[in-house]
Amino acid sequence: MTRVAAVDCGTNSIRLLVADADPGTGELTDLDRRMEIVRLGQGVDRTGRLAPEALERTFAACREYAAAIKAHGAERIRFVATSASRDAENRDEFIRGVLDILGVEPEVITGDQEAEFSFMGATKELPGGDSYLVVDIGGGSTEFVVGDDRVRAARSVDIGCVRLTERHLVRDGVVSDPPDAAEIAAIRADIEAALDLAEETVPLREPRTLVGLAGSVTTVAAIALGLKEYDSAAIHHSRISYEQVEEITGRLLAATHDERAAISVLHPGRVDVIGAGALILLSIMERTGCREVVVSEHDILDGIAWSVAEDAG
């Protein structure tokens, strides 16, 4: 048994998992799992740089995580940074800050590495012998991974709930409330182009089971399940139909900011970006022909934790 800490820093959120990992049994026992919305990718699509206020929000979360890791006595730490920090001109500033706070250098991983971690985290508990399409819808990018007992094809494309919202729904710092038909069509066009790109290397229509990861997917699931408050246990491995995703996406895109904010299971940091995230999921289901999505609370963060434990072994 190895006590490990994994940090996943994406475009929209930063997450921590401290867990006891037993590679022999394949069990990962959570000790501390938490998330903060820090919007590290704020403005990156437009400026190419990480904003000072976004860096400070991220570093503040890192300080909290450092205290939690120390309190639990985790033996090994791995910090993985994804889309926003991969694209930014000033990523060295981000790397130095994390190193000072946590004592480990963030690994700015490639999209393919991101996809492999996501697949490992999402499918380790699922039945063997099936073929899976794992889709991780993030803030800045979306990863597509096809595999069974191992990854067979993977591709990361630059569509995510934050990136598409900032690109198409923000004017003079204000988010469209709600977006009009032309704005939604522009998002759709970007998604379809990205799916074409993904399909060049990943056979999106072949796998029997679609597995959806990350906050946009789990939020849609929470709404579909009619939850009054977010419940990871209820969401994990729930199956949400295409019809439910279609109805919820339409509702979110037609709602005002205040109407979305009133949805009790919707994290405040996702209020402005959930419409784009849901539309990505809906478009993927339409492209693949999948009639349902299996929702997983275990994702890249769990894959990172497993990678730490296996390296220790």
Secondary structure, 3 states (H helix, E strand, C coil): CEEEEEEEECCCEEEEEEEEEECCCCEEEEEEEEEEECCCCCCHHHHCCCCHHHHHHHHHHHHHHHHHHHHHCCCEEEEEECHHHHHCCCHHHHHHHHHHHHCCCCEECCHHHHHHHHHHHHHCCCCCCCCEEEEEECCCCEEEEEECCCEEEEEEECCCHHHHHHHHCEECCEECCCCCHHHHHHHHHHHHHHHHHHHCCCCCCCCCEEEEECHHHHHHHHHHCCCCCCCHHHHCCCEEEHHHHHHHHHHHHHCCHHHHHCCCCCCHHHCCCHHHHHHHHHHHHHHHCCCEEEECCCCHHHHHHHHHHHHHC
